[in-house]
Amino acid sequence: MSGVQAVESDTRHVFPRHSHEQFGLGVIHRGAQKSHSGRGMVEAGAGDTITCNPGEVHDGAPIGDAGRSWRMLYFDPWVIAQATCDISEGNTGTHEFCQPVMSDPNTAARFQRLFSTVTRGDAQNASCRGEELLLDLLADAMREVPVSDKGLSAPAGIRLARCLIDDDPTVPIALADLARASGLSRFQVLRGFVRATGLTPHAYLVQRRIDRARRLIARGSTLAEAATASGFADQSHMTRIFARKYGLSPGAYAKALS
């Protein structure tokens, strides 16, 4: 399906705080993990459905020494926007996954059918059947979110500082630059940024750079080109960050998409 990426993983990797540009939905098959997300500390075990929303900062660590395995689908925001518009009969409001963990067997079963459909290699039939299954799954798993809940309540100065990074994350920037742009002290920027985004300004900048690198690699750029165009010092620096945040190397990611 266009705008959908499937991931199957079996790992003991401890994921540091990071975010995704896409919506994520998956099911844990073996083991368990704990995660601190924007929606609080959660634990999930085998059979549970796990979710994340774009920009939601979270981490993830296995519970126990055996690691855990899961299947995930990542949806570009436009896929979810079109689906929820259909579900709500034309309402174009913002929607997100309601819960970071769902223990409903029916939800897990719906996901498994969708995952099997979009990964079986039959693109012609996967599109129609996948859309049917996706609509059925999202109808129960998502809710509309008031605009005020989507970060607009952050102080104006912090929004300015965030925009300064978002406008061009490849440009080196110092805390003093953000302070000048926002009219706040460096400490106010640091504290306010963490409250608004869940990340320090530097961690947010690195996340935006690795997001850019992931998009470029997905479009066919070489690793060296992606590193340079995303503001990393070199390819090895990008590789270390990519592997730490996503649990696989950018080379493996590129190979999976080829």
Residue, then its C-alpha position, 0 to 999 in steps of 0.5 A: m500500500s502506498g504510504v505504508q511501511a511494514v517492519e518485523s523485528d526481534t530484538r533486545h535493543v534499548f531505544p532511546r527517546h525518539s519520535h517518528e514522522q508517521f503513525g505507528l501501529g503494531v502487535i507484540h508477538r513474544g516477550a514484553q517491553k516498557s516505554h515512556s511515551g507522551r501518554g505516560m509510562v506503559e508496559a506491553g506484552a505478547g498479544d498487545t497492540i501498541t501505537c504511536n502518533p507523529g512527533e510523539v516522543h517515546d523510548g522502549a526497553p525489553i522486560g527481561d533478558a530475552g528481548r521481544s518481537w513485534r510487527m509494526l505498520y507505519f503510516d504516512p500522515w496523509v494515509i491516516a488523514q484520508a482514512t479518518c476523513d472517510i470514517s467521519e464522513g468528511n470531517t477533516g479534524t485531527h485524529e490520533f491513536c487513543q491509547p499507547v497499548m490496547s489489550d483487545p484481541n479483536t484489535a490485534a486480530r484486525f491488525q494481523r489481517l492488515f499486516s498479512t495483506v500489505t506484505r504478501g506481495d500481491a500489490q494489485n489486491a492488497s490496495c483494495r483489501g488493505e484499505e478495507l481492513l485499515l478503515d475497519l481497524l482505525a474506526d475503533a483505534m482513533r479519536e478526534v483531538p481538539v486543536s488545543d491539544k496539539g501543541l498550540s498551547a506551548p508559549a509563543g517563544i517556544r513555538l518560535a524556537r521550534c520553528l527555527i529548527d524545523d525551517d532548516p534542521t541542517v543549519p548548526i544552531a546554538l541555544a543562544d540563537l534560539a534564545r534570541a529568536s524567542g526572546l527568552s533566556r537560554f534556560q527558559v528555552l531549555r526548560g520550555f522546549v522539554r515541556a513542549t516537545g519532550l526533547t531538549p533543543h539539541a535532541y530535537l534538532v538531531q531527530r529532525r536531521i535523522d527524519r530528513a535522512r530517513r526520507l532521503i534514503a527512502r527516495g533512493s539517495t546514497l547514505a553519503e548523500a543523505a548524511t550531507a544533505s541532512g546536516f550530519a558531520d559524516q556518514s558514520h555519524m548519521t549511521r550511529i544515530f540512525a541505528r540507535k534510534y531505529g534499531l537497524s542501520p541505514g544500509a539495512y533500511a535502504k536494502a529493505l526498500s530496494 
